[in-house]
Amino acid sequence: MEAFAILLLCSFMFSNMTTAIGVDTLNAKDESIRDSEKIVSVGGRFVLGFFSPGSSTKRFLGIWYGNIPVQTVVWVANREAPLSDSSGVLKLTNQGILVLVNHNGSIFWSSNSSRPAHNPVVQLLNSGNLIVKEENDSNPENFLWQSFDYPCDTLLQEMKLGRNFVTGLDRYLSSWKSPADPSHGNFTYRYEIGGFPEAVLREGSDVRFRPGPWNGMRFSGAPGLRRNPLFTFGFVLNEKEVYYSYKLRNSSILSMMVLTYEGSWQRRKWIEKTQSWEVYVTVQMDNCDNYGLCGSYGSCNASNSPQCSCLKGFVPKFPEKWETKLWSNGCVRKTPLNCSSDGFLKHSGIKLPDSRQSWFNYSMNLEECKNLCKKNCSCTAYANLDIRKGGSGCLLWFVDLVDVREFTENGQDIYIRLAASELGMKLHRSNNVDQTTDLIGKIA
């Protein structure tokens, strides 16, 4: 009889523990999450609960990996409004709004909702996405709210990094201020859409890095981004949205992209043997990835010394500064343009220039692209938009070319406008071709 009583007690305790930390869904009727409680996704991969980062004693509501010994936070709700004690409670209102309050009922954070709710529930998915939805509706298109729309410093698989042109939603990353402070730090990584959309890493308002425009296979400034055994990746651009996302090939592997508080954009992978995170790749490869290092019409090559040189047909704007490796003022043309008699010089194996003020068209071919650029005296360069299947599409620049670099592999072709006299020495042409039209030189 005593053994049976002990068995009943243990069963009750286990049942209570499961209710406190095992359930992945809460409703708006009478359930909430207190500081000592958490919810766990069905597969056990992610946990939602309260935590204190690093040496901090402040309390935050966040999501972290649940099946590894190193607490790795991937999302924080109240990153700008920490709780000073353990009185925090997360509730779901009848309107489908998540609300984080303290013992005084003061609101420290709340979500929003895309429409009125009828019978809302909050659920932590095994992807790490915290969602609010109608109880019997699991269609992602109908979610009332989701944490994947409001990333912090981490991009998990199947999250979208980009913008929705219809709703205006901007899914971007922002670094932590420090390992002990998850509030917005100095660095952001987001898509900017003035011309062809590009992801840009900024420190404050200053651009620090960009991977280059998407060329159908990879970002033009990321030659190492290719088919690999760890993940697949893709870029989407249409009339509704632009975004980048990835998916892990093996669901048992843990890997994520992180914008560190120091401004490094890294992919990390969990290593079981060492029970730690390993940096799989850092996107910023070398000094040439510092934005605009060589200035306008300058080109950076990490294998050269010095690393910066002027593109063919250009000379340093301030030679005396250039000699002392002060390259930011860039280069200027040797010979002014004449519009009607200008030609183009082909450069191969490069990272395409900053395209945020460019013009693009997916349906044109390279010849049509060249003709359009030649007709516009303000057009400074052109290139294929998509390098697959021999190339297609058109990308035009109308500003000074900035942030160009050279690669030994997986670079891209670009045709830069030059005065005819700059092309004459390098040009191979038929005697039947007018020397003042259709001039195209080549740099291998």
KARA-V714468 format. One line per field, one symbol per residue. ss: DSSP state (@ for helix, = for strand, . for the rest). psi: psi as a letter, one per 20 degrees, with the letter a starting at -180 (. if undefined). A space follows every 10 residues. Layout:
ss->???
psi->???
This chain:
ss->.@@@@@@@@@ @@@@@@@@@@ @...===... .===...=== .....===== =.......== =====..... ..====.... ..=.....== ==.....=== =.....==== .........= ====.....= ====.....@ @@..==@@@. ...==..... ====.....= =.======.. ========== ==.....=== ===..===== ...=....=. .......... =======... ========.. ....=====. ....====== =....===== ==....@@@. .......=== .......=== ...===..@@ @@@....... ===....... ..======== =.......== =....@@@@@ @@@@@..... ===..=.@@@ .=.====... ...===.... .=======.@ @@@@...... .........= ===.
psi->gghhghgggh hgghgghghg ihqipqrifj qrprhirrqp qgijhqppaq ropcjqiqpq prprpikqio oopiqpglhi mqqiakjqpp qprijkpppo rahijpphqq aaqirqqgmq qpporiijpp qprqgkojoh ijphqqhhim rdjporqiqp obqohgijpo orqprqhrij ojrpbiqqor ppkhcppqpp pqocipphqp irqpkhhrpi jmhiorprig qrrrppoaih rpqqrrppho iiqpqrppor iijpoqpqpp ohgilrppog qpgogahiip pkhjapjqpp oiirorhqrq qpjqqpgnhh hhhjknihib rrqgpqqjfh jqaqpppqkr pqrpjikrqq phiqrhghgg hgghhoiiph rrrqhpiqli qrrppqqjrq pqlqqqqiqk aqqqoppqqh hhihhipoqq iippijqkpo rpo.
